[in-house]
Amino acid sequence: MIELYISALITFFVVIDPPGCAPIYAGLTNRASAVQRRAMAIRAVGVAAAILLVFALFGEKLLKGLGIELASFRIAGGVMLFLIALEMVFEKRTQRREDRAANITPEEAEDVSIFPMAMPMIAGPGSIASVMLLMARNDGLERSLVVLAALGTILLLTLAALLAAGPLMRLLGHKIEAVITRLLGVLLAALAVQFVIDGVLEQIR
């Protein structure tokens, strides 16, 4: 089970990217008070957790209701995660997040916990696809709980990153953050390819 936990932990860390969320959150909340920043961080992670939990528990039933085979979702999810990985390696994902944050209107800037922080930055297409794929690959209550435990760990880490966004950015700096992002992108690319292989093999069978 420890191997499953570590694998799920790495997957969620890469697609949610707590260090990548921190600078965006710091920029969006630079005019808010410490109390407001803390409240918005907790709300953002809480809403994202609820969204991901719904897809983790009912995502497969939703696919069946739409007439979509799980193997097809594995392939589509793997391709999507691979594209995200390419953006991470070439630093396009960070730029896109910064552009999205820059387009927030003054009215929306008052509370950024739901949009864009909870969704799509934390509970985005990549994390939703990942939680559904990992839950589908690991049947049984015990293995499902391990996947959810890994997700919970990363969400807590994300909350910590948001709460410490300002000091964290001063500590890491842009260059170190870029190196970490590219390394995680390579790992995500490998995981994405494995998802596609699993889906293709399931279709063949």
C-alpha positions, -999 to 999 in steps of 0.1 A, spaced: 0 0 0 29 24 6 38 22 -31 2 31 -40 3 60 -15 36 74 -29 24 70 -65 -9 88 -58 9 114 -37 33 122 -66 5 123 -91 -16 148 -71 14 169 -62 23 173 -98 -12 181 -111 -23 203 -82 12 219 -79 11 236 -45 43 255 -51 29 268 -83 -4 279 -67 14 299 -40 28 328 -62 -6 332 -79 -24 334 -46 1 358 -32 -4 381 -62 -42 379 -60 -44 386 -23 -16 412 -19 -41 439 -9 -61 416 15 -55 415 53 -39 385 69 -72 374 83 -88 376 48 -59 357 32 -62 330 58 -100 327 53 -98 326 15 -70 300 16 -91 277 38 -122 283 17 -104 276 -16 -89 243 -4 -122 233 12 -143 239 -20 -116 222 -41 -116 192 -18 -154 189 -20 -153 190 -59 -126 164 -61 -143 141 -36 -175 142 -56 -156 132 -88 -136 105 -68 -168 89 -55 -192 94 -83 -171 101 -114 -173 65 -127 -211 64 -124 -212 97 -142 -192 83 -171 -214 52 -173 -245 75 -173 -230 93 -203 -222 61 -221 -184 66 -218 -162 36 -212 -136 39 -184 -109 28 -209 -117 58 -231 -115 81 -201 -81 67 -192 -68 74 -227 -84 109 -228 -72 117 -193 -37 104 -201 -35 126 -232 -47 156 -213 -22 151 -184 6 147 -210 -3 180 -225 -2 196 -191 32 180 -185 45 195 -218 33 229 -206 51 224 -173 83 215 -189 82 245 -212 68 268 -184 37 276 -204 14 265 -176 28 290 -151 24 318 -177 -12 307 -184 -21 308 -147 -5 342 -143 -25 355 -174 -57 341 -159 -50 358 -126 -43 391 -143 -77 390 -160 -95 389 -126 -118 420 -123 -116 443 -93 -150 429 -81 -137 393 -83 -104 402 -67 -122 407 -34 -127 370 -30 -106 347 -51 -112 316 -31 -138 300 -54 -125 314 -87 -98 310 -98 -82 293 -67 -106 264 -59 -114 259 -96 -97 257 -119 -63 261 -102 -67 234 -75 -96 213 -87 -88 217 -124 -92 192 -153 -59 176 -145 -66 169 -108 -102 158 -116 -90 134 -143 -63 121 -120 -85 114 -90 -110 96 -112 -83 75 -129 -66 65 -97 -99 56 -80 -109 35 -111 -75 17 -111 -77 8 -74 -108 -11 -66 -117 -20 -30 -123 1 0 -87 -1 14 -70 10 -18 -95 37 -24 -89 51 11 -52 51 3 -58 72 -28 -80 96 -8 -54 98 19 -28 109 -6 -52 135 -20 -59 148 15 -22 151 22 -16 172 -10 -46 194 -2 -32 200 33 1 208 17 -16 232 -7 -33 249 22 0 253 39 15 267 7 -13 293 3 -10 303 40 27 308 36 26 321 0 45 353 6 75 339 26 75 308 4 81 328 -28 109 348 -12 125 315 -1 123 296 -34 128 324 -59 118 321 -96 147 300 -108 143 273 -82 106 272 -88 112 268 -126 135 239 -120 111 221 -97 82 227 -122 101 212 -151 112 181 -131 76 175 -120 65 179 -156 87 150 -167 73 128 -140 38 137 -149 45 129 -186 56 94 -176 25 89 -155 3 102 -183 18 77 -208 11 49 -183 -26 59 -181 -28 58 -220 -12 24 -221 -36 11 -195 -65 24 -215 -54 10 -248 -47 -25 -232 -82 -25 -217 -98 -16 -250 -79 -44 -267 -90 -69 -242 
